[in-house]
């Protein structure tokens, strides 16, 4: 049975991912580019996702600004997704509790929104891709799909987090450490 890293090791991992993020930057020809934000802290993360025809994530990258926890979590999540190539359904089913365990609950403390921002944003991107594919298969036009996607993106799906245009509008707002 694998043991969890000790508290100092968890801190070292978070700091390393913050200082040397993995998979950071835009993703050319992404199927979805979803911004997400934490207004309470000022964190902003955009997840870029490319999916293969079978519905497995081929690649994920992120861009963002904000506190150490939110940015390190985005890097750690992107690294994990790029190693495991889950399906869109598996992303939807990835528990927030597991993300907190992955980062270290003791280290994250009460900053759960910071720690789960990237996962919530990735889940919204996965939903957007699934909806787009279903609507396309149902014969919807590009304009109809864009309108429905805007409604999805601007909905508040997770308590305390915002996505889409609402996330973009919070850029530079809040007290995130930089």
C-alpha positions as CSV (number, residue, x, y, z in Angstrom):
1,X,0.0,0.0,0.0
2,X,1.6,3.3,-1.1
3,X,2.1,5.9,1.7
4,X,1.2,9.5,1.4
5,X,4.0,12.0,1.3
6,X,4.7,13.9,4.5
7,X,3.5,17.5,4.9
8,X,6.9,19.0,3.9
9,X,7.1,16.8,0.8
10,X,3.6,17.9,-0.2
11,X,4.6,21.5,0.2
12,X,7.8,21.0,-1.8
13,X,5.8,19.4,-4.6
14,X,3.3,22.3,-4.7
15,X,6.1,24.9,-4.7
16,X,7.9,23.0,-7.5
17,X,4.8,22.9,-9.7
18,X,4.2,26.6,-9.0
19,X,7.7,27.6,-9.9
20,X,8.1,25.1,-12.8
21,X,4.6,24.4,-14.1
22,X,4.1,21.4,-16.3
23,X,1.9,21.7,-19.4
24,X,1.5,25.5,-19.1
25,X,0.5,27.4,-22.2
26,X,-2.1,27.4,-25.0
27,X,-3.0,24.2,-26.8
28,X,-3.3,24.6,-30.5
29,X,-6.6,23.3,-32.0
30,X,-8.1,22.7,-28.5
31,X,-11.6,21.3,-28.6
32,X,-12.4,23.6,-25.6
33,X,-10.6,26.5,-23.9
34,X,-12.5,27.1,-20.6
35,X,-11.7,29.9,-18.2
36,X,-12.5,29.5,-14.6
37,X,-12.0,31.8,-11.6
38,X,-12.2,32.1,-7.9
39,X,-13.5,35.6,-7.1
40,X,-12.6,35.4,-3.4
41,X,-8.9,34.9,-4.2
42,X,-8.5,36.4,-7.6
43,X,-7.3,33.1,-9.1
44,X,-7.8,32.5,-12.8
45,X,-7.2,29.3,-14.7
46,X,-8.0,28.5,-18.3
47,X,-8.0,24.8,-19.2
48,X,-7.3,23.9,-22.9
49,X,-8.5,20.4,-23.8
50,X,-8.0,18.3,-27.0
51,X,-10.0,15.0,-27.2
52,X,-9.6,12.1,-29.6
53,X,-12.5,10.7,-31.6
54,X,-13.2,8.1,-28.9
55,X,-13.7,10.7,-26.2
56,X,-10.3,10.3,-24.4
57,X,-8.3,13.4,-23.5
58,X,-5.4,13.5,-25.9
59,X,-3.8,16.6,-24.3
60,X,-4.5,19.2,-21.7
61,X,-2.7,22.5,-21.0
62,X,-3.5,25.5,-18.8
63,X,-2.9,29.2,-18.5
64,X,-3.4,31.2,-15.4
65,X,-2.5,33.5,-12.6
66,X,-3.1,33.4,-8.9
67,X,-2.0,31.9,-5.7
68,X,0.5,29.1,-5.3
69,X,-2.2,26.5,-4.6
70,X,-4.4,27.2,-7.6
71,X,-1.5,27.3,-10.1
72,X,0.3,24.3,-8.7
73,X,-3.0,22.4,-8.6
74,X,-3.5,23.2,-12.3
75,X,0.0,21.9,-13.1
76,X,-0.4,18.7,-11.1
77,X,-3.9,18.0,-12.6
78,X,-2.6,18.7,-16.2
79,X,0.3,16.4,-15.6
80,X,-2.0,13.6,-14.3
81,X,-4.5,14.0,-17.1
82,X,-1.7,13.9,-19.8
83,X,-0.3,10.7,-18.2
84,X,-3.6,8.9,-17.8
85,X,-5.7,10.1,-20.8
86,X,-9.1,9.7,-19.2
87,X,-12.4,9.8,-21.0
88,X,-14.6,12.9,-20.7
89,X,-16.9,10.8,-18.5
90,X,-14.0,9.9,-16.2
91,X,-13.2,13.6,-15.8
92,X,-16.8,14.3,-14.9
93,X,-16.6,11.6,-12.3
94,X,-13.2,12.7,-10.8
95,X,-14.1,13.6,-7.2
96,X,-13.1,16.9,-5.7
97,X,-12.2,15.0,-2.6
98,X,-9.6,13.0,-4.6
99,X,-8.1,16.3,-5.9
100,X,-7.7,17.5,-2.3
101,X,-6.1,14.2,-1.3
102,X,-3.7,14.5,-4.3
103,X,-2.5,17.9,-3.2
104,X,-2.5,17.2,0.5
105,X,-5.5,18.2,2.7
106,X,-3.3,19.4,5.5
107,X,-1.3,21.6,3.2
108,X,-4.4,23.0,1.3
109,X,-6.2,23.6,4.6
110,X,-9.2,25.9,4.1
111,X,-8.2,26.9,0.6
112,X,-10.3,24.2,-1.1
113,X,-11.7,26.5,-3.8
114,X,-8.1,27.4,-4.8
115,X,-7.2,23.7,-4.8
116,X,-10.2,22.6,-6.9
117,X,-10.4,25.5,-9.4
118,X,-8.5,23.7,-12.1
119,X,-10.6,20.5,-11.7
120,X,-13.9,22.4,-11.7
121,X,-12.7,24.3,-14.9
122,X,-11.6,21.0,-16.5
123,X,-15.0,19.5,-15.7
124,X,-16.7,22.4,-17.4
125,X,-14.5,22.1,-20.4
126,X,-15.4,18.3,-20.6
127,X,-19.1,19.2,-20.4
128,X,-18.7,21.8,-23.1
129,X,-17.1,19.2,-25.4
130,X,-19.7,16.6,-24.7
131,X,-22.6,19.0,-25.3
132,X,-21.0,20.3,-28.5
133,X,-20.6,16.7,-29.8
134,X,-24.2,15.8,-28.9
135,X,-25.6,18.9,-30.5
136,X,-23.5,18.4,-33.7
137,X,-24.8,14.8,-33.9
138,X,-28.4,16.1,-33.5
139,X,-27.9,18.4,-36.4
140,X,-27.7,21.8,-34.6
141,X,-26.1,24.7,-36.4
142,X,-22.8,26.3,-35.3
143,X,-24.8,29.4,-34.2
144,X,-27.2,27.3,-32.1
145,X,-24.3,25.5,-30.5
146,X,-22.4,28.7,-29.7
147,X,-25.5,30.1,-28.1
148,X,-26.1,27.1,-25.9
149,X,-22.4,26.9,-25.0
150,X,-22.5,30.5,-23.9
151,X,-25.4,29.7,-21.6
152,X,-23.4,26.7,-20.1
153,X,-20.2,28.6,-19.7
154,X,-21.8,31.5,-17.9
155,X,-23.7,29.3,-15.5
156,X,-22.3,29.0,-11.9
157,X,-21.8,25.3,-11.7
158,X,-19.7,25.1,-8.5
159,X,-20.3,27.2,-5.4
160,X,-17.8,30.1,-5.2
161,X,-16.3,29.5,-8.6
162,X,-17.1,31.2,-11.9
163,X,-16.5,30.1,-15.5
164,X,-16.4,31.6,-18.9
165,X,-16.9,35.3,-19.3
166,X,-17.6,35.8,-15.6
167,X,-14.1,34.3,-14.9
168,X,-12.4,36.5,-17.5
169,X,-14.1,39.6,-15.9
170,X,-12.4,38.9,-12.6
171,X,-8.9,39.2,-14.0
172,X,-6.8,41.3,-11.6
173,X,-9.5,41.3,-8.9
174,X,-9.0,39.7,-5.5
175,X,-6.1,39.1,-3.2
176,X,-4.2,36.3,-4.7
177,X,-0.5,36.1,-4.0
178,X,1.5,36.3,-7.2
